[in-house]
Amino acid sequence: MLFGRKKRKPILIPAKKVKEWKYTTCNYCSTGCSIEIGLGEDGRIVSSRGHAGADVNRGKLCIKGILEHDLFHSPGRGSQPLMRATKQEKFQPASWDQALDTSAAKIREIQQKYGRDSFAVVSTGQLLTEEFYTLGKLVRGCIGTNNYDGNTTLCMASAVSGYKRSFGSDGPPGCYDDFEHTECLMAFGSNLPEQHPIIYWRLKEAREKRHFPMIVIDPRVTMLAQFADIHLPITPGTDCVLINAMLHVIFSEGLQDQAYIDAHTNGFEALKATVADYDPIQAQHICGIDEDMIRHVARLYAKAGSAMSIWTMGINQSTHGSDGVANINNLNLVTGNIGKPGGTSLSITGQCNAMGTREWSSCSGLPGYRALENTQHRREIANFWGVDESFFPEKRGLTQTDIFPAIESGEIRGLWLVATNPLTSMANQPRIRKMFEKLEFLIVQDVYEDVETNEYADVFLPAAVWAEKEGCHTNTERRVNLTRNVIAPYGDSKPDFWIFNQMAKRFENGSIIHFPETPEGAFEEMKQLSIGAGRTLDISGMSYDKIEQARGIQWPYPKDAEGLKGDPRLYSNGVFQTPDGRANLISVKFRDNNEKPDDNYPFWCNSGRVVEHFHTRTRTGKIGNCNKFSPTPYMEINPDAAESLGIEHQTYVRLVSRRGDAVVLAQLTHRVPRDMVFIPFHFHDCVNRLTLGLLDPHSRQPAFKQCAVRIEQVNQAEAAQLNLERRSF
């Protein structure tokens, strides 16, 4: 008998008869799971399942992937273009020609009045790669603004910057298969069971077959930390101090791989001199890890036959995120752990196709990891596209995090947002709202018309979602995988690829540059641009059919490649993408510039993901079986801290920072220390009303993880009503 009931109600799973399965790639995180979408007799999508023959996920999916088929008919979908003359008016339906004509005319008007760079474009990490390539061609070759970036600046810019500084090029050098070979794993600010469950399953399976030590560095007792052999609860923002102290131990005890260092790196003596100042005796008082433990993990890592490091936003979203990545690379270079099985620096990417935008969108440069600063690269792309080389700027413009302050100062007058929601995702929300109020013209292109940023839009362009389109993704381990078109777009929404092609026709260079009519045609162009001596990003041997047959192919995969497997690792030959072919050891000095707790704001405020949701919940907030497990903003708080403030479990509180406030539900847990709270970042009008978001000087990525708050009591009835209003989906 259960809770007094004499007869239990059985759990029933309704039968979903599938007539046909179609192949796609998951459109959530960067794991890159192969999915099959099931269509019923009436042609409607009824189910999704993992593909058992795919090397990445081997039939498994997380909760988001299992329920991904519910996206196609979820509430709030944009079904037609919308326009309005002023932001005080209601949106009115428009034809695609009207919406695109008006948008193109306003872009030209703003550029003619204020200069070419006065209009900005901010994209995403969630389009298909061919769409990124086409958008880059449109922005760089037709619109001509240099203020063009992706929201990947909020998650992966520090990894990109660190890779470029160390290795001369972006591109994670390792792969998931390294879990099968490593003898020691160190995870920095990465909570795989909630962020990337299938990657965690790969790691867990590898450790069950052959146990190896796992060290987790994280201020919070995450799920991954609970499964670790060693958990280092580091003081927020001090990873560089810990790594420097580890390097100090490695050098002072002669544990480095000197032969590898001498043959393949530059900067060893300078790095050795820098870390001499980071003796564990002093470092422990900054990073919060005792000196004996620092020595222990340094020896464990350096003495392993192979050792690998992984990291996610705990490193990247910091004022020294790029330095942190460079220092992780230092750790692996001095121990000879780059380019060999089980030895690597592997950034775990956030969005499903953040790698695709890094490779082909031209946000930070030109297609195929080419740089605007390189004359030869500008000439190559100008000749290939058929435009004058002088049309391209000679250096990169503003990143996303600098575009918004430029709105504030009047340098940017118009903005086009593609599949990104800065009214939830950007730090210091009160300031961001004021910036949007100053824009003269805003285009929002999104799957959902109820996305929060649409509140400030002049034109809304409804985009098709995921498998209503066709094209490729690149996952964390450089694996290119395919999404086949499964179903027609919802209503009168259109694939982003179509929207960019149609917009290009409304600019002068659009009649000069060739825009292929199909994504596969764009992929063929990308293949040509990937060919070149010494170029790691080579996809010239791939085709849609080969990719589907292999369930994903890693690059490099040149046109003379045999079989259906690309190269799993970069730099196995010890040759890097630097001018002299040697990796750079980057000397990192700690800058203590974080906002820290004080008497007025005594708590660290940390943020991160939960497994049920993705980014700003524009998708998962509409799916009942995702949203019901995490429907409301909450914070984790230590029970001792809660008791001292008179806070009870599951009561509402107000958090206050120097920038704003947020009302959340308190969850008492020992996962956070006495002086810290943790809040999921997915919810609108929540944690990013508090965050400071100081920028990394190299990557311009915000420090979402470190700010200071205080906790106040709040009227429970008013807070409950506010919570109810926010749960509109």
N, C-alpha and C positions, 0 to 999 in steps of 0.2 A: 504494500500500500504506500502511495506517495502523497504526502501532504493531505492525508485524510481521505483520498479518493480510493474507492474500492476497485475501480476499473480504469486502468491507464488508457489514455487515448493514443493509439499507435501513430507513429510518424509515417506520413505518406509522402512519397516523392512522385509527383505526376510524371507519367510517361511522356517523353517527347520523341515522336516518331520523326526520324531524320531520313530524308530522301537522298540528300547529296551533301558531301563534306567538301569544303573549299579551303585552300591553304592560305594562311596569313602569318604575320609576325605580331606579337603583342605590342600594343601601343601605349603602355604605361612606363615602367622603369627601363633601365638600360640593360637588363639581363639578356634580353633578346630571345625570349621563348617562342618556339614555333607552335602555332595554334591552328586548329582546324575548326571552321565555322560550319555548323549544321543547319541546312535549310529543309523546311518541311514541305509537304505536298503542295501547299499554296504559295511556295516561294518565299515565305517569311523566315527570318532567322529565329531558331528556337533553342540553340545550344552552342556551347563551345567546349573544346577539349584540347589537352596538350598532345603534341605529336610524339609518339613513342620512338620514332626513328631519328629524332633530332638530337644532336650531340649536346646541345646546351641544356635542355630541360628534361629530355628522355621521358616524355609523357606527362610530366608534372606541371602544375600551375599553382600560383597563389590565389587567394580569394578574389583579387581584382581580375586576374585572367580568367578564372572560372566563370565569373559573372559578366565578362566583357561584352557578351552578345546583347546584354540589356541596354547598351549605349544607344543603339540605333533608333529606338523609339522612346527614349527617356524624355522627361518634361523639359520645357524651355528651349527646345531646338529652334534655331532660326530657319524659317521656311521661305523667306523672301527678303530682298534688300529693303532697307528702311532709310528714310531721310527726314531731315527737319531743317527749317531755315534758321531757327535759333534754339538754344538749349532749353529755353523755357517752354517750348512747344512740344507736343506729343509727336512721336515718330509717325510718319505716313508711309504706306507701301509705295515702292518704286520699282521700275523695271531695271534689269541689269544695265542696259544702256544708259539710263538716266543716272544711276548710282555711279557707274564708272566714268561717264562723261563729266559729271559734277566733281568727282574726286580728282581726276586728272587736271581739270581746269583750275581747281583751287590750289593744287600742288604747283602748277606753273605760275599762277598769280602770286603766291607767297614767295616763290623763288625769284621772280622778276622784281618784286618789291623790296625784298630783304636780302637777296643773295641765295646762291644755289644750296648752301648748307643750312639755310634757315628752316628747311623741312627735314624731319628725321623719320627713320623707319626702325622699329624695334620688332624683332621676330621672336622665335621660340626654339625649343629643342624637340618639338613634337610633330613637325611636318615630315613628309617623306623626302628622301635625299634629292630626288629629281626636282621636287618643289623648291628645296633650298637653293639648288643650282640655278633654277629659273628665276627665283626672286633675286639672287645675287646679280644675275645678268641684267635684270630689270633695273635694279637700284644703281649698280655700278656703271652699266652701259647706257641706260636711257634716262632715268631721273637725274642721276649724277650727283646726288648728295653724298658727302663723305661722313655724315652722321647717321650711321647704320650699324646696328648691333643686334644681338640676340639675348633673350633672357637667360641664356646659359652663362652670362656674366655673373648671375646670382649664384651659380652652383659649381661650374667647372673652370672658370677663368684662371683660378690659382693653379690648378693642375696643368692647364695648358702652358701658363707662364713658366712654371717650374720645370716642365719637360723641355721647353725651348731653351731655357737658361742652362740646363744640365746637358742635354743631348743634342741641341741644335734644331730640334723639330718636335712638334706635338706628336702624339700617338703612344698609347700605353704599350710598353714593350713586352708585357707578359700575357698570360691567358689563364682560363679556369683550370686547364690541365696541370698547371703548376701546383695546385693543391695535392695532386697525386704524387708529387715528387719532393716537395719541400720537407725539410727536417726541422724547421722552426717558422712560425708565422707570427707576425706582429701587426695588430690592427689599431690604427690611429683614428679615433672619432668615427668609427664605423659600427653600425648596429645592424648587421646583415639580416638577422631573423625578421626584422620589421621593415627594413629598407629594401632588401633584395632577397626575399625568402628562398628563391630557387638557387641563387649563388650560395646561400648558407647551406642548403641541402647538399650541394656539391662538396662544400668544405666538410660538412659533418660526415658524409659518406666516406670521404678520403681519410678522415681521422679514425673512423671505425675500422677501416681496413688496416691502418698503420698509424698508431698514435704518435703524434709529434706535439711538442709544446706549443701552446697558443697564448700569446700575451696581448691583452687588450688595454689600451690607454684611453681612458674616458672619464670625465668628472662624475658621470652618472653610472649607477649599476644597471647597465642595459641588459637586455636578454643575452647578447653576445658575451658581455662581461661575466654573466652568471655561468656560462658554459666554458669559460677560459680556465687555464691552469693558473695564470697570474693576472690579476687586475690591478692596474696602476691608476688610482683616482686622482688624476693630475689637476693642479690649479688651472682654471680656464685660461687659455691663451698663452700657455708657457711651453708648448711642445718643442719649440726650438731650443729652449734651455735644456730640456731632458735629452734631446738628441745630441746636442753639443757635449753634454756630460757623458753620454755613452761613447761618443767619439773620443773624448778625453781618455776614458778607460781603455778603449781599444788601442789607441796610439801608445799610451804609457806602458801597456803590458805587451806590446808588440804583436797584437792579434790581427792586424790588417794583412791583406793579401798584397804584399809589396810588389810582387811580380806583375800582377794585374794593374796596379796603380801606375807603375813605371811604364808599362807598355801602352796603356789606353786612356790615361787621364792627364789633365793639366790642373795646376793649382794646389798640389798636395802640400807644399811647404807653407803656403799662406793659410790653408785650412788647419794644418797642425798648429800653427802659431795662434790662430784664433781660438781654437778649442782648449788651448792651454789655460785660458782664463776661466774655464768652466769646470773646475774641479768639483766632483760630486759633493764635497764638504760644503761648498758655497751654493751650488746649484740646488741642493735639496730645500733650501729655505725659500727659493723662488718657485720651483715647480711642485713642491709638496710631496715629493717622493724621496724616501730616506736614502742616504748615500749607499748603504749596503745593497739595497734593492737595485739601485741604478747600476752598480757594479755587476750584480748577479745577472740582470737581463742583458747587459752589454756582452758579457762573456758567453752567455747562452747563445746569443744571436751570432756572434763572430766565430764561435767554434763549430757551429752547425755546418755540415757538409754543403747544404744549400739552405738559404733563408729568404723569405719573401715578406714584403710589407704591403698592406692594403690600407686604403683610407677613403673616407667620404667627406661629408661636409664639416666634420669636427676639425679637420685641418683646413679645408678650403675657405670656409666662411670665417675668416679671421683677418685682422689687420696685418698679420704676417703669414698669410696662407701660402703665398708663392715661396717665401723663404722656408716654410715648413716642408713643402713639396721638394724643393731643392735640397733640403737637409736630409730628407728620407732617401733621395737619390744619392747623396753623399754616403750615407750609411751603407747602401747596397754597392756602390762603386768601390769603396775602400775594402769591403769584404769579398769582392769579386762576384757579387750576386746580381748581375745583369746579363740577360740573354742566355741563361742556361736553365734547364728544367728545374723548377722549384726555387729559382733565384730571380727575383724581380721586384720592381716598384710598380704596383698595379693600382691605379686610381679606379675606384668604382663609380662610374658615371651615374648621374641622376636621372635625366630624362631619356625616353626611349631612343631618341635620335640626336642627342647632344653631340655624339661623334659625327653624325652626318653634317650637322651645321658647322662643326669645326673644320671638316674636310672640304666642303663644297659650297657653303653659302656666301663666301666672300665677305663676311662680316668684318673680320680682322685683317683681311688681305684680299687675295684673289683665289680662284679655284685650285684645289689640289695642294693646299699648304703653301701657296705662293705668297710672297710679301709685296705689298705696295711700295715698300722702300727699295726694292730690287728692280733696277732699270730693265734687266733682261726679262724678269717675270712680267712686268707691265707690257713689254713689247710682245711677248708670247701671246698673252691673252688678247691684246688689242688686235693683233694680226688674225688670231683665230676667230674672234667675233666680228672683225671687219670694221672697227672703229678707230679713230685717231688716238694714239697713245696719250696725247696731252689731255684727253677727256678724263683720265684717271688721276686722282690725287697722288702725290709722291710720298705720303705717309698716312697712316690710319687716323680717322677722325675720332669723335667722342665715343666712349663706351656707353652702355645703357645708364650706368650709374652717374655718368657725367652729362648725359642728354637731359635728364630731368632738372638738375640745377640750372642748365642752360635755358630751359623754359622759364624758370624763375627770373633769370636775368634778362630775358627778352631776346636771346640769341636764337632760340628755336621758337618758331611761330606756329608750325603745323606738325602733326605726328600721325603716323600710320602704325597701329598695333596689330600684329598678326599672332593670334593664338597665345596671347599672354595677358595676364590680369594684374597689372601693377597696383591696383587699388586694394589688393590683398597681399601680394608678394613682396612689395618694396618695403624697406625699413623706414621708420619715422613717418607713419601714415598721415598724421596731421599736416606735415609739410608737403607731402605728395599731393594731397587734395588741393591745396592752394595752388600748386603748380598747374594742375589740370584746369583750374578756373581761368588761368591766363592764356590758354591755348586759343588761337584764332580758328583752328580747324583740326578735327580729330576723326580719323577713320578707325573703326574697330572691325576687324575681320575675325570671326569666331564661329564655332559650332553652335554656341548658345547665345540667344539674344538677351538672356537675363544675367549675363556675366556682369559683375559689379562695375567694371570700367565703362560699360556702355552707357552709364548714367551721364557721361560727359561727351558722348559721341555726337557728331553731326551726320555721319553716314555709317550704317551698319551693313557689312557684307556677310551673308550667311555662308559658312563653309561646310563642306561635307566632312564626315567623321571617318577616320580610320579606314575600314575595309569597304567604304563607299568609294574608295580611291584605289590607285595601284602605284606601286613603287617600292623602294628599298629603305631599310634602316641599316645603321652600323651600330653594333652593340659595344659593350665595355671592352671586349677582347678583340676588337677590330673585325668582327664577323659581319659581313654583309648578308642580310636576309631579306626575303621578299614578302610583300603583302599583295595578294591578288585581289582584284575587285570582286566583291561578293554580292553586292546589292546596289541598286541605283540610289543616288543621293536623296536625302529626305526633302520633300517639298520641292522648292525651287532653289535649294542650296546647290553650290557648285564645288568641285574639287579646287583646292588652292592652286594647283597647277594651271587650271583653266583660267582662274581669276588673274593670275600673274600674266599669262599670255595675252589675255584681252586688254589688260591695263597697258602692256607694252605697245600695243597698236595705237595708243593715244599719245605717244611721244615720238619725236622726230627720228631718233635712232632706232625705234622699233621697226621701221621699214628697211633699215640697213642690216641689223643683226638678225640672224636666223633663229627663230624660236620654234623648235620641233613641236609638232601637233600632239605627240604622245609622250608619256613619261619614258617609255622604252627608247624613243628617239633621243631624249635628253641623256639617258644613261649611255647611249652610244657615244655622244659627245664627251661625256665625262671620262669614258674609257680612253679616248684619244688623248685627252689632257693629262691622263695619269701616267703616260709613257714618258720616260726620260732617264738618262744615265744617273744612277745613284738614287733615284726616287723611290722611297719606301712605299708611298701611297700609290701602288700600281694595281689597278683592277682590270687591266686590259684583257685578261683571259676569261673574265666572267661574262655570263649572259643570264637573262631571266630564267631560262630553262635549266641551266646548270645550277644556279643558286637554289631553285626549288628542289631539284633532284638531290642536292647535297644537304638540304635543310640549313643552308648558310655556309658561306666560304670566307675565310679570313684573308685579309690582305697583309702583305703583298701577294698577288696572284697574277703574274705576267701572262702574256698571251701564249707563251710556249710552255706554260705549266702543265705537268702531267697529272692525271687523276682529278679529283674534286676537292682536294685539301690545299689551302693556302699555307703560308708560313706561320706557325703558331707564335713565334717570338721574333722580336726585333733585336738587332745588335749582337747576335750570336757570334759574329766574326770579330767583334770588338771595334768595329768601324762605325762612327757616329756621324750625324748630319751637320757637324761643325766644319769650318773651313779646313782644319787640319786633320779631321777624322777622329779626334780625341774628345772624350767627354770632359766637361768642366766641373771641377770640384768648387762649389760656391761657398765662400766664407760667409757665415750668417752670424750677425750680432743681434742679440735680443733688444728690442725697443719696447719699453714698458709704457705703452700709450693707450691701454684699454681703460674704459670706464670700469671702476671697481666699487664694490660695496663700501658704504660709509655709514655714519650714524643716522643720516636722514633716509638713506636707501640701503638697508642692511643685507639685502639678498642678491646673489647672482641670479640672473634670469637666463635660462638656457632654452633652446627650442629644437625641434626635430620632427621626425615623421612617426606616424603610426601605420600599421600594416593595412588597415582597412581603407585608407584614403590616399589620394594622389594630389600633390600640389594644392591648389586653392579650391578643391572640391567641386569645380564646375562640372566634373563628370561623376566622380564617386558619390558626391552628395545627392545625386539623383537616383542612385541605385540602392533600393531598399535594403538588400542584404549586406551591403557595405556600410551604409549610413547608420543602420540600427545598432551596430556594435560601437560606433563612436559618433553619436549624433550631436554632441554639444561641446563647446569649448571648456576645457578643464586644465587644472594644473596639478602636478605632483608636488607635494610638500612633505617634509620629514615630520613624523608624529610629534617629536619633541618640540620642534619649532611651532607646530600648530597648537600644541598645548599651552605654550608660553603666550600665544596671541589669543587664546580662547576660541580657536577655530575647530569646528567639528567636521568629521568626515561627511562629504556630500552636502556641504552648505556653500552658499555663494560668498565670494570675497571680491574686493576691488584691488587690483594691482596698479601702482602708480610709479611712473618713471619721470624723468625731467622733461619728457616729450608728450606724454599722454597717459591715459588710463585704460584698463580693460577689466571687464567683469567675467569671472570664470567660476567653475565649480571646483571645490577643493577635494583632492584625492590624497589621502594620507598613505604614505609609503616610505619604506626605508631605501628605495632606489635612489633617492637624492640625499645629499648631506644636509646638515643642520642649517647651512647658510645659502641654500640654493632652492629654486623652484624650476620646474620643467613644464613647458607648454607646447603642445603640438602646433605646428605653424600653418595648418591647413585652413583655419577658420577666419572668416571675414571679420573685420573690426575687432581683432583680438591681439595676438602677441606683437604684431608689427605696428601697433599703436604705441608700443613701449620701446622697441629696439632703437639703438642709436645708428648702427650701420656705418661706422667709420670705414674708410676704404683702404684696401691694400695698395701700396704705392706702385707695385708692379702690375698687378692684374686688375685693379680697380674693383675687386669683389668686396661686398660689404661684410662686416663682422656681425652677422646675425646672432652669434652665440654668446656674446659678452656684453651685458649691460646690467645696470643696478636698479632695483625696484624696492618699494616697501609694500606692505600688505595692510589693507584697511577693512574694517567691517562694512557691510552694506545691507540695506533693507532687503530682506529675503523675498518679499512679495514683488517689489519692483524689479529685482534681479531676475526672478522667475518669469515675469512678464517679458522682460527684454530677451531672455533666452528663448521664449516661445516665438517671439517675432522673428528672431534670427533663424529659426528652424523652419523657414518657409519651404525648404527642400532638404 
